[in-house]
Amino acid sequence: MKSIILIDFDGVIRQWPGNEVNQAEALLGITQGALYSCAFSNELLSLAVCGEITHQQWCDKVTEQLARSWNRDAAVQLVKIWNQAHWDIDWALLEGIRNHSPDGKIVLVTNGTSRLEEDLTASKLDGHFDLVVSSSHIGVAKPDRLFFEIALQLAGGCPHNAIFIDDSATNVSVAKAMGIDSITHINRDETLAFVRDNY
């Protein structure tokens, strides 16, 4: 019997509906996609989500890299807009999961930076998870198999009594290889059907 629901944060529970960054890049004369290309480069992203640098240090490094190619003031402004971009929480998804698994342990498993707790508070998500496992706390990020092993250990479970929801096909592939029933999140209805059928 399944008793643990491992669920990702960004791209699943938290959605970014706007295009503030793209609009800002156009207004500031910065090449489209430059910020994301820099911020989510393997080098910088890994440092941030594995807790080797803080969220603020990550932003500072992104600013410095952008400033090498564009006006520094523009780089500072763009990173500020990125940090203040609007997000939505899929409350219906969370409610649906809880309805399908009233006795289940819902575990947030995320490649988060040091700002995760602040974001959870701002989103009014405090207390909505039985456990939060963040890569920046444990020092290893998805899709590393060790991330899932640690998450399951902390949750008191094993692959065969857990399900996993993530928007990354790579992360899902690793979890499946470990024996965790998993789904790549595309939309709420499909994910809730998966939880209903597999919990």
N, C-alpha and C positions, 0 to 999 in steps of 0.2 A: 504493500500500500504506500502511495506517495504521501509525504507529510511536509515536504519543504518546497517552497517556490522560490527559486533564485531569479531575480528580475533586475535588468539593467535600468539605468536612469536616463541618460541622454539618448534621445531617439526612440524611447519607449514610453517612459513616464513623463519626461520633460521634452517638450517640442519647442522649436524655434521658428515661429510662423513668419516672422518679418524678414526684411532684407536690408536692415539698417546698415550693415557693414558694406554691402555692395553699393548702396546709395552713397555712403560716405566716401568710399574709394573713388567713385566717379566725381564727386564734388571736390575732392582734395587733389585730384590729378594723379592718383596712385593706381597702378595697373590692377585691373579686376582680378580678384583672387589672391592678391599678394599677401594679405594678412593671414589667411587660412593656410596658404602654402608655407609661410614662415612658422606660424604657431604650431601647426600640426606636422611639421617635419619630424622625422624619426628621432633626431637628436634632441630637440627641445621638448617635444611631447613626452618622451620617455622620462626625462629629468623631472618634469612636472608631475606626472601621474604616478611615478614611483617614489615620490616624496623626497627626492634629492634636492629640489629647490621648491620654494613656496610659490603660491599662485602669483603673488606680487613680483617675485623675482622672474618668473616666467614671462609676465607682461613686460617687465623691464627689458628682458633679453629680446623679446619680439620688437619692442620699440627701437632698441639699438640697431637691430638688423634692418628694419625698415628705413631707419634714418640714414643708413649707408647709401641708399639708392634714391631716397626722396627727402624733401624738407623735413627737418626734425620736428617742427611744430605740427606739421601735418601728420607725422607718425604718432606723436603723442595724442593728438585729437582722435585719430582713427582707433587706437588701442582703447581709449576711454569710451568711445561709442560701442566698441565690441564688448567691453565689460558691462555696459549698461543696457545691452540689447534685451528686448522683451522676450519672455518665454511664457509658455502655457503648461499647465499640469493636466494630464489626462485623468481627471478624478473618476470618470465613468469606468475607465479601465481598472483602476485600483478597486473601486467598489464592486465591479463584476468579478474580479479575482477573489475578493473576500467572500462574496456570495457563493461562489463555486467551491470554495475551500475554507469554510468557517472555522475549522480547527487547525488549519495549516499554519506553518511558520513561514511568513513572508520575509525574505531576506534580500535587501538591496545589495547588489553586487556591481560595483562601478569602478571604472578607471577614473577616479576623481582626484582633483588637486586639493591643496590645503584649504580651499574655500568651500568645500562640500558642506560642512556643517552650517556655515553661514547661509548657503543657498537653500538647504533644507528648512532652516528656520524661516527664511524669507518666503518660501513657498508654502508655509504652514503644514509641512510634512512631518514635523516632530511628532513622534509617537505612532506614526502610521506603519512602521516596520518593526518586526520583532528583532531584527538585527541589521546592522549596516556594516558591510565589508567594503572598504575603500582601498584601492591600490596604493594610495599615498600613505596609508597607515601600515600596510603589511609589506610594502617594499617590492611588490611584484604585480604586474598588470596582466589582464587578459590580452592575448589568448594563451599565455603561459599556463601549462597544465597545473603548475604549482598554485596558481591563484585559486583554481577550483578546488584543489585538495585542501587548501587552508580554509576556504569559505565553508566547505562541507564539515571540516573538523570543528570550526567555530559554531556551526549550526547544529552540531551533534547528529549529523546524518552521513549517508553514503550515496554514491551515484544512483543506486537503484531505488532509493526512496525520495528522489528529488527530480524536479523539472526545472528547465532553464529557459528564460525568455530574453532575447537580445536582438538588436537590429543589425548586428554584424554577422554575416554568414561565416566568417572565419572563426569567430568566437564560438558560434553554434557548432561548427564542425568539430572543434576540439572537445567540446562538452559531450557531443554524441559519441566520439571515439572513446570517451571515458565511461560510457554507459549511462549517461544522463539523458533522459528524454528531453528534447529541446526543439525550439521553434525560432526561426528568424522572423522577428516582428515586422509585419507590413501594415496591418491595420488592426483595429480593436476587435472587430468581429471574429477574425480568424484566430487571434490570440486567445480570446475568451473561449472559443470552441475547443481549442487545444487544451486549455486548462480544464474545462468541463470533461473532456474525453480522457484525459490522462491523469487527473488527480486521483 
